[in-house]
Amino acid sequence: MGKEKNESRVRLLRLLQLLESDSDAEHPISTPECIRLLKERWGIDSFRITIGRDMEALAMAGYDVRTIHSTQNKYYLGSRTFEQAELKLLIDAVASSKFITASKSKALTDKLAALANVHQTGNLKRNISLAERIKPKNEHIYEFIDVINRAINEKKKIEFFYFTYTASKRKRLKNDGKPYVFSPYTLTWNGDCYYMVGWSDKHEKVATFRVDRISERPKLLNDAAVRKPKGYSIADFSEKAFQLFDGERTTVELLCHEDAMNSVIDHFGEKAKTKLLDDTHFLLTAEVSLSPTFFAWVFQFGGKVRLHEPDDAKRRLNMLFISNQNED
């Protein structure tokens, strides 16, 4: 009796696996097909009446088993954890990411494709070549993330070395080759990069570090992490930190042509403070860091974005413009 119960349980699980891998609304599986595939793939004997009962049991358990009634009933799963369009989005995101290595991208996209049925797998093969993407080569990044996540969950500090590139493409450790001591609060994705946000003992403030610029596995310390500053908001900090990079904040007014609006929304969001001046121009008021990154962002528009206020920012921009002309 026990053996028969175990066999029926195995049959039920295999039948569910069959529905997940081989069926959809356009490709329902008939009762004879179920019997044949169960036998061919797993050596399981089944009969028409047991198939019908098993399908009813799966439906009672909450699976969206759909039945097409006929002389030979046909079955398929009506809904899944991930729909085909959702899997396509996830596969494209993984394949396009500059943070995920080529080998890991391949492994992840294969796993995601395996969540679809056999009739959808071909449609999930996207025209994205991993070989043509700029990908990191550090396969240990995933270990770094595990340590950072553990530190966040346990509210502990970490110690790590951080590098930058020289003109000869060599890695050079920052902080005079000494490790940074850091209390991570969260991991966040911005643009093509993955960052950790938290308290830096060296800078004595909340700071960000790119995970892919950590040179070796961070060390989890026994020291308790520095508590988040009073009134600190991860969302507010992230929004400000990545609006043309962190630094001393200054409120600026920019005269913009409508051609720049897409980029303005990309950087400052749809809630950006703008005022329409005429049919094709608007005034943008924003808090930014007066960094080379910000000035480069203004330069790229070829005069379609101009600094209006404050005067100090205008002087610095003019000096950069004159300097670039002299170099030319």
N, C-alpha and C positions, 0 to 999 in steps of 0.2 A: 504493500500500500504506500509506504514511504517513497519507494522508487518511482511509482506512478505519479505521485505528487510533485516530486522533483522534476520529472520529465515534462509535466504540464507547465511548470513554472519556467523551465528553460525554453519550452516552445513559445510561451507567451512573450518572453523577452526577445527571442529571435524574430518573432512576427513583428514586434514593434520596430526592431532594427531594420527589418525588410521594408516596412512602410516608410521609415525615415530615409533610407538609401535609394529606394527604387520608385517611389510613388509621388505623384502630384495630381492636380486636377486634370491635366492633359494626359497623364499616364497612370490611370488607375490600374490596380492589380486584381485580376480575376481570381476566384477561388481555386480553379485548377492551377493557375500560375503560382499561387501561394504554396500549394501542396508540393508542386515540382521544385520550387526554389528552396524550400525548407529542407527537402531531401537532398538536393544537389549540393548545397552549401554546407549544411551541418549534419546531414544524415538523420534528420528528424522525420519520423512518420507522422502524418496528420490526415484528417478526413474532412469532407465537406462540412459536416455538422460541428466538428471541433473548431474549424476556422471561424464559422459564424459566431460560436460562443466566445471564442477568444477575442474577436473584434468587439463584441458587446462588453466584455470585461475591460478592455482597454478604454472604451468610451466612458464606462462608469468610473474609471480611475481618473478621468479628466482629460484624456487625450482626444484631440479633435479628429476622430476617425469618421470619415464620410463614407456612406454606402450608396452605390448606384444599384438599385434593385432591378434584377432581370432574371432570366433562367439561370444564369451564372453570375451571382453578385460580384461586383467590383468594389475595391476599397482604395482610399488614399487619405493622407493627412491633409486636413484643410488649412491648418496653421502650424507654424514652427517657431522655435525660439528666435531665429533670425530669418527674415525674408530675403529673397535673392537680392533685391535692391540694397538692403542693409549690408549684406555680405560684400557686395561690390564696393560700397563706400569704405568699409573697413579695410578691404584688400588694397584699394587705391591709396588710402591713408598710410598704411604700413609700407607699401612699396615706394611711396614718394618721400617718406620721412628721411631727413638727413641724419637723424640721431641713431636710427637702427641700422646695424651693419648689414651688408649684402647677404651674408649667410643666414643671419637671424631673420631678415626680411623674407627670404625664401622659405624658411621653416614655418614662419608665422602665416604666410599666405597659403601655404599648402594645408595647414591645419584649418584655416578659415574656409578654404574651398571644400574640405572634407565634411563640413557641416551642411553642405547642400546635397541634394540627391544627384544621382548619376546623370540625370537629364539636364541639370543646371550647371554642372561642373564646367562644361565647355564654354558656357556663356560667361563664366567668371574669369576666364583667362583674358586678362586685360592687356592692352597694348602699352605696357610700361616696362621698359627694359631696365633691370637693376644695374646692369653694367654701365649704363649711360648716366646714372645718378651719382652725385657726389655723396659718398658714404663713408662713415668712420671705419677704422680698422680695429678699434679696441673692443674685443669681444668680452672684456671684463666689466664693461659699463653696467651690465645687468647685476653683477655682484655688488657694484658700488650702490646701486639703487636699493638693493636689499638691506645693506648696512644703514643707509640713510633712513629708509622706512622704519627699521627697527629702532633707530635713535629717536625718531619722531614719536613712535608708539610708546617707548619707554621713558621719554622725556630726558634723554641723555645727550651729552655733548659728543662731537666727533672731532677727530684730528686728521687733517689731510694736506697733501702737497698739491699746489696749483701751478700750472705752467702757461706760458705764452710762447709765441713763435718769434724767432729772430728773422732778420732779412734773408738769412741763408736757409730758412725753413727748419732750423734746429729748435728743439724744445728747450726753453729756459725757465727754471723754477722762479716763481715770483716770491715776494716777501724774503728776499735774500737767501732763498733756499730753505727757509724755516717753515714748519707746518703752520697752517691756520687752525685755530680752535673755534668751533662753530656749534651753535645750538639750532639745528634745523627745525623749522616750523611746518613747512610744507614743500612739496615738489610741484612745479607748475610748468606747463608747456607754453612757449611763446614763439611765434614764427616757426622756424625750423629747429629750435633748440629747446633743451630741457634744462630747467634751472631749479636749484634749491634756494628757498628763502628762509632766512633766520637771523639770529643775532651773531655778529662777528665780534669776537673778543678784541681783535686787532683794531677794527674800525670803531668799536664802541657804539654801534648802531645796527639797525636792521639792514642787511645787505643781500645781494644775490650772487650766486656762483653757478657757472655753467657746469653741468655734470660731466660732459665729455672733455672738459679741460682739467679734470682731476687726474693726477698722474698715476696714482696707484690706489689700491683698495683703502678706503678710509678706515681709521681705527676707532672703534667704539670705546668711549671713555666711561669710567664709573662716575664721573662728575655729573651732577644734575644740570640740566639745561637751564639757561637764563630764561626767566619767564617773559612772556610777551609783554611789551610795554603797555601801560594803561591806555586804553582807547585805541589800541592797535587793531587794524582790520586787514586781514590777508587780502581781501578783494580790493580795498582802497589802495593798499601799498602796491599790489601787482599792477593795477591800472596806471598809477603814477610812474612806477619804476620802468615800465616798458613803453611809455610814451616818449620815444626818442631818447631813451636811456636815463638812468638815475644820475643825480647830481644836485647841485644847488638849483632850486626851482625859481623860475621867473615867469611872471605873467606877461604875455606878449599879445600884440594885435597885428594881424597879418591881413593885407589886402590881397584877395584871391580871385582868380578867374574861375569860372565854373568848371573848366577842364581839370582843376585840381580837387574838385569835391570828392571824387572817388577815393583819392589818396588821403584826404582829410578824414573821411569816415573810417577808412582802414586803420588809421593811427589813433584817432580820438573818439571814435564811436559815433553812432547816430545822434547821441545827445550832445555832441559838440556845440559850443555856444557860437552861433553864427548870426549875422544880420545882413539881410539882402540890401545891396546898395543900388543896383539897377538890374536889368534883365540878365546880365551875364557876370556880375561881380558881387562878391560878398565879403564881409569883414569877419574874420575868425579871431576869437579871444580864447587863449589857451594857456595853461601852465606847462612850461617845458624846461628842460635843462639846456642852458646856453652852451652846448657842447659842439665839437666839430661835427658830430652826427646830425645835430639839428640844423646847423648851417649848410651842411651838404644836402640835407633834405630840401631846404629852401632853394639852393642853387639849381637843383635838378629840373626845376620848372621853367628855367630860362626867362625869368621876369614875370611869369604868371602868378607867382606868389612873392609879395614884397613886404618887408618889415615896416610897420607903421609906428609902433611903439614897443618898448621904450627907447629913448635916444641912445642909451649905452649899448643896447643890443644892435642898433643900427650902425653905430661906430665900429663895433667889432666885426660886423658883417662886411662893412666897406673896407676895413683893413685887410680882411681875408681876400676880398675880391681884388684889391690892388696888389696884394702879395702874389696871387695866382697869375695876374697879368704880367708882373715883372718876371716871374719864373718862365712864362712863355716867351 
